[in-house]
Amino acid sequence: MEHVTKKDQEIFGLTSALAAQRIKQDGYNELPSPDRRGFARIAFEVVRQPMFALLIGGGVVYLLLGSRMEAVFLLLFACLSVGITIVQESRSERVLEALRNLASPRALVIRDGERMHISGRDVVRGDLIVIGEGDRVAADATLIDAQDLLIDESLLTGESQPVRKLAKDVAARKKADLVVPGPGGEDLPYLFAGTLVVRGTGKAIIHATGVRSEMGKIGIALVDIETEQPHLQRQIQKFVRAFALIGILVGGLAVALFGFLRGSWLEAGLGGIAIGMSLLPEEFPLVMAVFMAMGAWRISKARVLTRRASAIETLGATTVLCTDKTGTLTENRMTVVSIFDEEAGWQQHENRPVDGTLKKVLEAALLACPREAGDPMDVAVHALAEKQIGSNQATFAKRRLIRAYGLRPDLFAVANILIDDGQTQGEAYAKGALEAIAELCQLPHDRLLKIREQVDALASDGVRVLCVAKAAYISVANPQTLPESPRGMSFTYLGLVGFADPLRENVPAAVGECRSAGIRVVMITGDYPATAAAIGLQAGLDSTEVLSGDDIEALSDAELAERVKSTAIFARIRPSQKLRIVESLKANGEIVAMTGDGVNDAPAIKAAHIGIAMGGRGTDVAREASAIVLLDDDFGSIVKTIRLGRRIYDNLRKAIEYLVAVHIPVAGLALLPLMLDLPLILAPIHIAFLEMVIDPACSVVFEAEREEDDVMLRPPRDSASPLLLPKRILWAVLQGVIALAILAGLLIGGGTMGIPEADLRALVFTSLILMNIGLILVNRSFKASLIRALFRPNPSLWILLGSVLLLLAVAVFWRPAQVLFHFGWLQWDELAVAACAGLMSLLLLEGIKALWFRAGGKVTKPG
């Protein structure tokens, strides 16, 4: 096995090859999940379904009647139906499994000397991980480096107070007899899976994963993906109960009537089974499962992870989209474009070196950054300092970090205390928002006004500004006596650094698309008001009126609810104020989608109807509070997701309408012969054939339909509206009734004309199949004409229709199949009659749809 020395491990981490070996040895860093369904469980659940029992029952009745061939083929149809369902549900389960893996906590590890983000399940024993504020610890680990590190271990201990952690070498000096204890210890170097980094940064080496971790020992599941959609689920259950009740009543009545009136109870049983199969709504749960799983998969292809399937339903109802600025509207690709002190300035476009006092400002900004930059603004400072000052490694090498102060909700600034080699006193370097640095430096009013003029001038051009300060002569003899906050030190203002973060190219078009869809875009940022206004103007927001965090503090809840109606830009917003903005929008009846990335964003994300977390720069806490995660932090991805959410909901409605429509003629043909004393047309074997058309059509074909042309031109859907509006149910029933009326005419007319039973069955069944195809075509689009719909790409549709027509030809014209289905020979004139019946129903329904939905009818907005 490959060997890694302790020193190399603490610097370069594991190699990829050794990590792969340890996954084979120890398994993935995850806990067994009882919710994951394997093939056997899916198969068991499928064979328990009533449809399978009816198919088996029909086969048994055929055997009792002596029709062995029909019995064998019905049982084969049963197996085929079960097989199709298992394949579809297994596919959905694989999609959900992939989404579970994406949703697991992420880890930043160092492997082969390079930093990389990996799924938490791929972390192995010996991995070198890097943690920061807001991260979930992926596995049990031992700290080797820590800066101002506080960990919330309440998940394991129940204690809400976070505990301080010290790196191993520091802690070992304090406790020579240190043993690995359980969670909850103060000043210890041990981290535990599932705990939360409240503050600070650190590096640690994993020593236990999966079931070997403390979490694994007590069996706590870290990840639970919601795979059901409660609101839709309730509506689907209502449909299922209604159809099932009707099927039981009608089937039982039909068996009794046929048995008593005709005296053949076995044939009565076949008729009852056929009616039960025709009315049984077994496709509804299948449609729901496939649409939700495949919908989440389609959304993931747009680089968006759906953590809660309920978000798919809500996406189409969103009325306000709250987004942050940096990295979402902008590229999060910072470059330093200006440096100013109170006397001089440097601009990137001047193409000259940074010198004099401005070089000291740049150096102070560098020393206020972490030694290894991760934040885009820190990366930009590192890049310019490397070019203008010299090797950053050399700059940091002659100084030792004593204490790091992270960003706090009440102080928008960070600071580092460093000591030069050979010195006994340290220096502190801070960078942050003007207000925070002004407070640390106790700037007099006149100086503050002058600096604010510089900041305003830069911000009006969309430049983001950080101010820089320095505090000298700090005693570091005893680190325990250092102040708990940078406020405890006397800072001197040095200057400011300006950063440019260009707007993403797709943002103006995406904002325009939201506007056309009736969705208001609101920008909420911690940035300077003038900067926010400049970016808002470039993005094309509805208004450039800016409401600051200080303004919000002065407003009552009622006043804020009124102001948010017209304000599109909120600047200098603290995380707690984000929650107030969300609550105010909700109080106005808005359906709110909210983006965020930090620990303190989690309440606002959770309070929104759709919480959206940043996958690239976001913390695990924000992701866990969210409904969807942007894997690339792109605003355009949010708009794509809303478009996909509307498409998924539209297509689900189409599938349900088709199911309601298609069951009416099928059930009618199973019932009419019993009522009119005509030969039975549909037996269980015919219903089984129809299921081979209906199941793929509703769960595959409609799911794959492209979006409607006006999907982003109509206003948001009313979130309280049911899945099917009353008039859309009426439209579905009308389709079924028209198809049944034409089929009843053929059946009664053929019976009156004395057409032989087998020939009449072939004629009516062929017409039913062709009308079924017509119903699929009619329901492909809410508004598009038949000609336009035929040119809409959907390979699944044409594969299905080609297969159905081929199987129908075999059943009608191949002698063994004719015997099996009890068909006579279908003459060409009878085939023409069936084709005309199918075409007539298609054209009639298309005409009604054109008048009702496209020519000014009241039901013009399906969503």
Helices and strands as residue ranges (DSSP letters): H 6-12, H 16-26, H 39-47, H 50-64, H 68-103, E 106-111, E 114-119, G 120-122, E 128-131, E 140-152, H 154-157, E 163-165, H 168-174, E 190-191, E 196-208, G 210-212, H 214-218, H 230-262, H 265-279, H 283-301, E 304-306, H 310-315, E 320-323, E 335-340, E 345-347, G 348-350, H 357-367, H 376-388, H 392-397, E 399-405, E 413-420, E 425-432, H 434-441, H 445-459, E 463-475, G 479-481, G 486-488, E 492-500, H 507-516, E 520-524, H 529-539, E 546-548, H 549-553, H 557-563, E 569-571, H 575-587, E 592-596, G 599-601, H 602-607, E 610-614, H 620-625, E 628-630, H 635-676, H 684-696, I 697-701, H 726-752, H 757-778, H 786-790, H 795-813, H 815-821, H 828-849, I 850-854
